[in-house]
């Protein structure tokens, strides 16, 4: 199995084979909570205008959106697992647009298969990769501000588990708490949900499913799938 790491969502078109688009803080942690809360589908959208247009045409859809860490005006929720932690979304379709994670999904046009990556379903991702046994696995790191941040640590963790000996997650978590990214959520929180967002995002294996991208005509959507 060849492993390829793409270090920015801008270059997601370089991903091939089975592709894991990683956004721990917070898009694909949020996505897992969306499905835990009963949603049937997520539509990832790269730009705000398209997201608003889709929402106007489908007023029953739930909108989740963020730019620069803050909830978009007029959207139902921000990109926050804590904000939606206990929201009933049974049977709903969710529109999701974020600064990084959804950009990676939309741009990974050359991948054979796309799933998402976050610590909350890490073992499900690992199990899925092993089951598929692809020749090439590509990781798209969507937050590349630091090469020791949560997304790179997720990649390192998954790689280590695929190689037969998982890195110690508690050590990873401890390091991330004192990392500039963690400090941004814990010591300089942008929203009232920030601290809880970090806590939820740094919880290992809450969910036993993967989030898989599918295409229907010109539309990309995400669905929950057993690993």
N, C-alpha and C positions, 0 to 999 in steps of 0.2 A: 504494500500500500504506500503510494507516494503522497506525502503531505505538503501542501502548498499554502503559504500564508500571504494574504493580500493585506497590506498595511493601511489601507484607507478605502472608504466606501466609493471614492471617486474612481478607483481602479477595479471596482467589482466586476467589470466586464472581462477581467483577466481570470476570473474564477472558472474552474472547469470541474467536471466530475460531480461527485456529491459535495455540495457547498453548504457550509454552515455560516450564516450571517450572524455575527455576534454583537449584541448590544445589551450588556448586563444592567447598566444604569441609563435608561430604564426600559427602553421600548419592548424588549422581549421578555422581561420580567412582567411588565404590564400586560403583554399579550397572553402570558400564561394565566394571569388572574382573570382576564377577559373570558377565556374559555372555562376556567374553573367556575365562573359565575353564570355559565350556561349559554353564552353567545354561540351562534352557529357558524359564524364566519367573520373574519377581519379582512377588510379591503385596505391594503397599504397604499398610500398615495404620497408621491414625492413632493408635490407643491401645494401650497395653501389654497390657491385659486381653484384648482381642480377638486380639492377636498370640499370646499364650500359649494361648488357647483353640483357635485354628486349629492351632497346633503340636501340641497334645495330641491333636487329632483326626487329625493327619497326621504321625506320628513320623518319616517319611522326609524331611520337609521340612527344609531348613537354615534356621536362625534367625539374623538379623543385627539387632541392636537397640542403640539408644543414647538416653540422656537426659543432658543437661548435659555432653555430650562423652564420657561413659563408657559402657562396655559394660554392658548390662543383665544382671542376675544370671540365670543359667540359660540364656542364649542362647549359641549356638555361637560367634559372633564379634561384635565391636563394629562400629560404622559406620566402617570403616577400610580403605581400599584397600591399605595396606601389610600389614595383618594377613592379608588374603585373597589377596595378590598372586599366590601360587603354589599356591593350594588348588584341587585338582581338584573341579569341580562338574558334571562332565559329566552332562547329562540331568536335573539336579536342579531342584526348585522351591524358591525362596528366599522366605522371609517377611522383609520389611524394615520396621522402624518406627524413625523418627528424630524428632528434636526439631522439624525444620523442613521438610525436603524432602518427606517423605511426606505431611505435613499439606497442603502445597500441591496435591499430586496429588489427594488425596481431596476437597478443597474446590472444585476448579475444575469445578464441576458444569455451568456454562453454556458451556464451551468446545466448539467443534466437534471439534477434534482436540487432543490433548495429547502433547507430547514433552518430554523433559528436557533440561537445559542444563548443560554443564561444559566447561572448556577442553580436556579430553582428547578430546572429539569435536566441537569447535567448528566446524570446516569441514564436517563432516557435517551439522550443524544448519543451517548457512548454505545448503548445497547443497539440503537438504530444503525450506527455506523458499522458495528461488528456484524449485524445481521445482513446488511446490504453488501458488505465486503467489496467496496468499489476499488478500482485501480488507482483512482486519484481522489483525494479529499482536499478540498480548498476551504480555508477559513478566511472570511472577510472580517477584519477588525474595523469597526465603524468609528471608534474613538481612538485616535492615534496620537493624542497630545503627549502621552508618556508611554514609553515602551515597557513599563512595568505596571501599567494600570489594570483595572478590572477585566477589560476585554482580553488583553494579552495574557493575563493570569488564567482566564477561562481556557484559552487555547492551550496554555502549558499544562493545565490540569487535565484536560481531555486527552491530550497527547500522552501524558504520563500514564493515564489509565489504559489507553489503547496499547501501550508498551508493557503493561502487566503490573505496574506498581504506581498507584495513584499518589500524587503529592498530597501532603497533609493540608486539608482545607482550612483547618483552624489557624495554621500559620499564615496561609494566604490571607485569610480574613483579618488577622491581627495586623499584618503589614498594610493592608488596604485602609484600615481605620486611620492610620497615621500618614497615609499617602495624601498628596494634595487633592486628589479626587475625593477621598473620604472626608478630609477636612472641609471641603466645599459643601458637603451634605450635613456634616455633624457640628462643625464649629461656626460655619457661616451659611446657615440654611437660607435658601432663596424663598421657600414657601413653608407653610405650616406642616406640610407632608414630608419635607425633605428627610428628616431623621428617620421616620418610619420607612420611607422609600429605601433608604440605605440598608436598614435592618432587614427588610423583606428581601431585597436583592441579594443580600449576603447570607441567605438561608439556603442550605444545600438540599436538593432533591425533595422539594415540596410536592412536585408533580411527576407522574409517571408516563407522561405523553410528550410527543414532539409536536411542534408547529410546522406544518409543511405548506410550501407555496404551490399553488396550482394556477393554471391559465384557462380562461374561458373567453374565447374570441380575443379581444385586445385587453381584457381585464385580468389582473393578477389578484388572487385572493388567498387567504391563509385559512387552513382548517386544522383542527386537532386530529392527531393520528396516534394510535398506540404504537409504542416502540417495539 
